[in-house]
Amino acid sequence: MSGGPRTAHDDVIRGLLRPDLRHLHAYGAPQLDVPVQLNTNENPYAPSEALRQAIADAVAGIAGTLNRYPDRDAVELRKDLADYLGHGLTARQVWAANGSNEIIQQLLQAFGGPGRTALCFEPSYSMHPLISQVTATAWVEGSRDADYGMSTAAGQVRRHRPDVVFITSPNNPTSTSVPLGLVEDVYDAAPGLVVVDEAYAEFARAGTPSALTLLPGRPRLVVSRTMSKAFAAAGTRLGYLAADPAVIEALLLVRLPYHLSTVTQAVARAAIAHRDEPLATVGALRRSRDDLVGWLRARGLAVADSDANFVLFGVFDDRDAVWQGLLDRGVLIRNTGPAGWLRVTVGTPAENDAFKQALTEECDL
Ligand SMILES: *Cc1c(COP(=O)(O)O)cnc(C)c1O
């Protein structure tokens, strides 16, 4: 949290800060204590009693080893993650870190940096440009089609020749997926690393294949995932990637020693062992998502096709006023995305009803 009055010290420190960071704003989705929180795409279902007990047992099991550093290479956890992903992947092709944001940071530290460029197709995930700039990687803002498709992506890559390309699919904040053929085209056009951020892969509609299927024979392709969304484990901070083992060897150069605590590794492994429970909520959330898309469209609103656990809708003349009106009614959503659009995370049925009720009142639907 920042806050409090500006002091003379602020100016002293600002003068010392790297000049290339002075214009940035810290990531800041508001963390407000309101009854209905539909703003950061978390899974709304808290761990069950059984899962809580399994997590507690796992932590108790390693508590006596906390005088020692963790397994630096998180081998057992990477085996579990590879098993979960399938596609014949092994632990050598999987890497884990504190959230997929740290995965992105490690990728940019190793493959971006001063004199290099990263490109993403906007509108997309705000952390890709932010982490690029923090790692002194020049940021190139690519664009999407009017319907958020990526028909011109490969051409943009050919023109800019970036060292790292980000493709977010399903995309945040638009909730749309890109066909794998376009990912292949971008890969063929790119001179460097192509990172497909699949944070929402589990929520995709049936028949939306993962870029994991493209990994064989493509050493420059990276697919990143997270336990923050479908796995209902945002508080655990566990992100991971699948790629050629040579990519992971390169990441060992930049990761901090012992970056993933023994506690994190134990909790993540317990959650993976009990994954049937959180993943069972995914089906329900997908159905609620489709219902919400239909409900909003039936009221004349524009809604992007969603393969994620959130919905982008609009178009409002004053989206900030709508956002504030919902907040005044105890419903926190996100005023992000293209001008005039708002993003709402799919919650429990009661939370979705509260959102519909608040929006109906606010907008006279
Ligand atoms: C939420 C999200 C992530 C997850 O970040 P974590 O650090 O794993 O919590 C990654 N990418 C996108 C596009 C997201 O929306």
The ligand as an SDF file (V2000), in Angstrom:
LIG
                    3D

 15 15  0  0  0  0  0  0  0  0999 V2000
   -4.1970  -13.8540  -13.2940 C   0  0  0  0  0  0  0  0  0  0  0  0
   -3.2400  -13.9520  -14.4050 C   0  0  0  0  0  0  0  0  0  0  0  0
   -2.0060  -14.5520  -14.2080 C   0  0  0  0  0  0  0  0  0  0  0  0
   -1.6940  -15.1560  -12.8740 C   0  0  0  0  0  0  0  0  0  0  0  0
   -0.6950  -14.5720  -12.1950 O   0  0  0  0  0  0  0  0  0  0  0  0
   -0.1500  -15.3130  -10.9000 P   0  0  0  0  0  0  0  0  0  0  0  0
    1.1020  -14.5490  -10.6330 O   0  0  0  0  0  0  0  0  0  0  0  0
    0.0960  -16.7400  -11.2650 O   0  0  0  0  0  0  0  0  0  0  0  0
   -1.1860  -15.1680   -9.8330 O   0  0  0  0  0  0  0  0  0  0  0  0
   -1.1490  -14.6870  -15.2760 C   0  0  0  0  0  0  0  0  0  0  0  0
   -1.4980  -14.2590  -16.5040 N   0  0  0  0  0  0  0  0  0  0  0  0
   -2.6880  -13.7010  -16.7290 C   0  0  0  0  0  0  0  0  0  0  0  0
   -3.0670  -13.3070  -18.1140 C   0  0  0  0  0  0  0  0  0  0  0  0
   -3.5880  -13.5130  -15.6840 C   0  0  0  0  0  0  0  0  0  0  0  0
   -4.7650  -12.9270  -15.9120 O   0  0  0  0  0  0  0  0  0  0  0  0
  1  2  1  0
  2  3  1  0
  2 14  2  0
  3  4  1  0
  3 10  2  0
  4  5  1  0
  5  6  1  0
  6  7  2  0
  6  8  1  0
  6  9  1  0
 10 11  1  0
 11 12  2  0
 12 13  1  0
 12 14  1  0
 14 15  1  0
M  END
$$$$
